[in-house]
């Protein structure tokens, strides 16, 4: 696995906690009922193809994604996370012809954020579930996918968040009539920047 997969999050953690000291004295509102969170993230990901139930060689890529969430109660968030990944040189639909593929994801998620009054650091756990579609050489397959995401959301300034996280996604694209799994195991570590209202 590429060493850069871990370098960026480690650097982000350092600068995040360096920034925390400048805002620890201010009142923290993130995680309260009625809060709206809007964010974007950058992550290094290790993606492993699964064909006929067997895993292939992992590939490292850079991913970008927006996210919006609403706190329905203190600490409990419901959100939406769309995204697109372009993966050159990897295909599980047509392996002999595949020059690459595009994955589109539409995930909804429940999340729990541990809010401590007066602290800028809030650990969180999120469970994304939803629809994914994969296209390669004009062939498209789709399926249900799910995952687990967790980390820290840190208020670094008034209404500004930095999120440091790890995420696992099981993307499944089984052709009709198959009993063995086709898809990807997606492991990522990333950093997000966002705001809350």
C-alpha positions as CSV (number, residue, x, y, z in Angstrom):
1,X,0.0,0.0,0.0
2,X,1.3,3.4,-0.9
3,X,2.9,5.3,2.0
4,X,1.1,8.5,0.9
5,X,-2.2,6.8,2.0
6,X,-1.2,7.5,5.6
7,X,1.1,10.6,5.2
8,X,-1.7,13.2,4.5
9,X,-4.0,12.3,7.4
10,X,-1.0,12.3,9.8
11,X,0.0,15.8,8.7
12,X,-3.7,16.9,8.9
13,X,-3.9,15.6,12.5
14,X,-0.8,17.6,13.5
15,X,-2.1,20.9,12.1
16,X,-5.7,20.3,13.3
17,X,-4.6,19.8,16.9
18,X,-2.2,22.8,16.5
19,X,-5.3,24.9,15.5
20,X,-7.5,23.5,18.4
21,X,-5.5,25.6,20.9
22,X,-6.6,28.8,19.3
23,X,-10.3,28.0,19.6
24,X,-10.7,25.9,22.7
25,X,-11.9,28.8,24.7
26,X,-14.8,29.6,22.4
27,X,-18.3,28.1,22.8
28,X,-18.9,25.0,20.5
29,X,-22.3,24.5,18.9
30,X,-21.6,21.7,16.5
31,X,-23.7,18.6,17.1
32,X,-26.8,20.3,18.5
33,X,-30.3,19.6,17.2
34,X,-31.1,21.7,14.2
35,X,-27.5,22.1,13.1
36,X,-26.8,21.8,9.3
37,X,-23.4,20.5,8.2
38,X,-22.0,21.2,4.7
39,X,-18.6,19.7,3.9
40,X,-16.2,18.4,1.3
41,X,-13.5,15.8,1.7
42,X,-10.2,14.7,0.1
43,X,-9.1,11.1,0.7
44,X,-6.4,8.6,-0.3
45,X,-8.1,5.3,-0.9
46,X,-7.0,1.7,-1.4
47,X,-9.5,0.0,-3.7
48,X,-9.4,-3.8,-4.2
49,X,-11.4,-5.4,-7.1
50,X,-13.5,-8.6,-6.3
51,X,-14.3,-10.8,-9.3
52,X,-15.9,-14.3,-9.0
53,X,-15.6,-13.9,-5.2
54,X,-11.8,-13.5,-5.3
55,X,-9.9,-10.3,-4.5
56,X,-7.4,-8.8,-6.9
57,X,-4.5,-6.3,-6.6
58,X,-5.2,-3.1,-4.6
59,X,-4.9,0.3,-6.3
60,X,-4.4,3.7,-4.6
61,X,-6.3,6.7,-5.7
62,X,-7.3,10.2,-4.7
63,X,-11.0,10.8,-4.1
64,X,-13.1,14.0,-3.7
65,X,-16.7,14.2,-2.3
66,X,-19.3,16.6,-1.0
67,X,-21.5,15.9,2.1
68,X,-24.6,17.6,3.7
69,X,-26.2,16.6,7.0
70,X,-28.8,17.7,9.4
71,X,-28.9,17.0,13.2
72,X,-32.4,15.7,14.0
73,X,-31.5,15.6,17.7
74,X,-28.4,16.4,19.8
75,X,-25.6,14.1,18.4
76,X,-27.8,12.3,15.8
77,X,-27.3,13.3,12.2
78,X,-29.0,12.2,8.9
79,X,-27.1,13.1,5.8
80,X,-26.5,12.6,2.0
81,X,-23.1,11.9,0.3
82,X,-23.0,11.7,-3.5
83,X,-19.7,11.1,-5.3
84,X,-17.9,10.0,-8.5
85,X,-14.6,8.1,-8.7
86,X,-12.6,7.6,-11.9
87,X,-10.3,4.6,-11.7
88,X,-8.0,4.1,-14.7
89,X,-6.7,0.7,-15.6
90,X,-9.1,-1.3,-13.4
91,X,-12.2,-3.2,-14.5
92,X,-14.3,-6.0,-13.0
93,X,-17.1,-5.8,-15.6
94,X,-15.0,-6.6,-18.6
95,X,-11.5,-7.5,-17.3
96,X,-10.1,-8.5,-20.6
97,X,-11.0,-5.2,-22.3
98,X,-11.2,-2.8,-19.3
99,X,-9.1,0.4,-19.6
100,X,-10.8,1.8,-16.5
101,X,-14.1,2.5,-14.9
102,X,-16.3,5.2,-13.4
103,X,-18.2,4.6,-10.1
104,X,-21.1,6.9,-9.1
105,X,-22.4,6.7,-5.5
106,X,-25.5,8.0,-3.9
107,X,-25.3,7.4,-0.1
108,X,-27.5,8.4,2.8
109,X,-26.2,7.9,6.3
110,X,-27.2,8.0,9.9
111,X,-24.4,9.3,12.2
112,X,-23.7,9.7,15.9
113,X,-21.5,12.5,17.1
114,X,-20.2,12.6,20.6
115,X,-20.6,16.2,21.7
116,X,-18.8,17.4,24.9
117,X,-19.8,20.9,25.9
118,X,-16.8,23.3,25.7
119,X,-14.6,20.9,23.7
120,X,-13.8,21.5,20.0
121,X,-13.2,17.8,19.3
122,X,-16.1,15.5,18.5
123,X,-15.6,11.8,17.7
124,X,-18.2,10.4,15.2
125,X,-19.4,7.2,13.7
126,X,-21.3,7.1,10.4
127,X,-22.9,4.2,8.4
128,X,-23.3,5.1,4.7
129,X,-25.8,2.9,2.8
130,X,-27.1,3.3,-0.7
131,X,-26.8,2.9,-4.5
132,X,-23.7,2.6,-6.6
133,X,-23.3,2.3,-10.3
134,X,-20.2,1.2,-12.2
135,X,-19.5,1.9,-15.9
136,X,-16.7,0.5,-18.0
137,X,-16.6,0.3,-21.9
138,X,-20.2,1.4,-22.2
139,X,-21.3,-1.4,-19.9
140,X,-23.1,-0.4,-16.6
141,X,-23.9,-2.4,-13.5
142,X,-25.3,-1.2,-10.3
143,X,-26.0,-2.5,-6.8
144,X,-26.4,-1.9,-3.1
145,X,-23.4,-0.8,-1.1
146,X,-22.7,-0.1,2.6
147,X,-19.9,0.9,4.8
148,X,-18.6,2.3,8.1
149,X,-16.9,5.7,8.6
150,X,-15.4,7.1,11.8
151,X,-13.0,9.7,13.1
152,X,-12.9,13.2,14.6
153,X,-14.7,16.5,13.7
154,X,-12.8,19.4,15.1
155,X,-14.1,23.0,15.3
156,X,-11.0,25.1,14.4
157,X,-12.8,28.5,14.1
158,X,-16.3,29.8,14.4
159,X,-18.6,27.5,12.4
160,X,-15.6,25.9,10.6
161,X,-14.8,22.1,10.9
162,X,-11.9,19.9,9.9
163,X,-12.8,16.2,9.7
164,X,-10.2,13.4,10.0
165,X,-11.6,10.0,9.2
166,X,-11.1,6.4,8.1
167,X,-13.8,4.6,6.0
168,X,-14.5,1.1,4.7
169,X,-17.0,0.6,1.8
170,X,-18.2,-2.8,0.4
171,X,-19.4,-2.0,-3.1
172,X,-21.3,-4.8,-4.8
173,X,-22.1,-5.0,-8.5
174,X,-23.3,-8.7,-9.0
175,X,-24.5,-9.5,-12.5
176,X,-27.9,-11.0,-12.7
177,X,-27.9,-14.7,-11.8
178,X,-24.5,-14.8,-10.1
179,X,-23.9,-16.1,-6.6
180,X,-20.3,-14.9,-6.2
181,X,-19.6,-11.3,-5.4
182,X,-18.4,-8.8,-8.0
183,X,-17.4,-5.3,-6.8
184,X,-14.8,-3.5,-4.7
185,X,-13.5,-3.3,-1.1
186,X,-12.8,0.4,-0.6
187,X,-10.6,1.5,2.3
188,X,-9.8,5.2,2.6
189,X,-8.3,7.7,5.0
190,X,-9.0,11.4,4.5
191,X,-9.5,14.9,5.6
192,X,-12.5,17.1,5.1
193,X,-13.2,20.8,5.5
194,X,-16.7,22.2,6.1
195,X,-19.0,24.4,8.0
196,X,-22.1,24.2,10.1
197,X,-25.0,26.6,10.6
